[in-house]
Amino acid sequence: MATASPLLHEFWEKSLHNMPRDKVTEFLKEIGFTYSTSRLSDDELRKILFGLIAKLDETSQQDTIRILRVY
């Protein structure tokens, strides 16, 4: 099981922890997250995205962060 890389923690601190809800929701939909998000807080959505990225291996985490920075 993969864990959150130092790069992912850095991304959380610099970007993800205050990323707008619409961008987080849009990216979650892009990666196939089909659950309703209307009852979740902005912070809960960000934590879901963080958790999903943390499950990836370190190289995939880096690739995903690169995509999110462009997003």
N, C-alpha and C positions, 0 to 999 in steps of 0.2 A: 504494500500500500504506500503510495507516494505521500509526501507531506509538503506543506507550503515552503517553498524555497525562500531564501533571503530576498531574492528579486521580487517575489510575490508580496512579501511583507512590505518592502519598499514601495511597491506599486500601490498597496493599500494606503499607506501613509501619505503618499504624494498625490494620489489621484482617485482611487476607487472609493475611499471613505466619504467623498463628497460629490461623486459623479451623479448627475441628474437622473431622477427616476426613469424618465422616458428612455434614456440611453441604456440604462441597466436592463430595463424590460425588453427593449428592442434586441439587445444582444442575447438575452436569455431565450427569446423566441427564435432567434437565428440558430442557436445551438440545439433547439428541439425541446426546450422547457415548456411543456404544454399546460401546466397547472395554472389555475386562476391566481392572479397576483393582487387583485383589487383589495383584499383585506390585509395585506401585508404592509408594514411600514417601509419607508425608504431604506432604513438601515437593515431591516430583515432581508430585503431584496439584495442589497449589496453583499450581505453575509452569505446568502445562497450562492451568488456568483463566485465569491471568494472560495467557498467550500468546494464548488464544482471544479474550479481551476486547480485547487490544492490537490485534488484526486489524480491529476495528471502527473506524468513524469516531468522532471525538471526542464527538459528540452521543450516539451509541449507547453509547459507553463510559460516559458520564454516566448514561444511563438504566439500564444494566446494574448499575452500582455502586449506584444508588438502590434497585434491586430487591434486590440482595444485602444491603444494610444492613437491609432489612425482613425478609429471609429469616431 
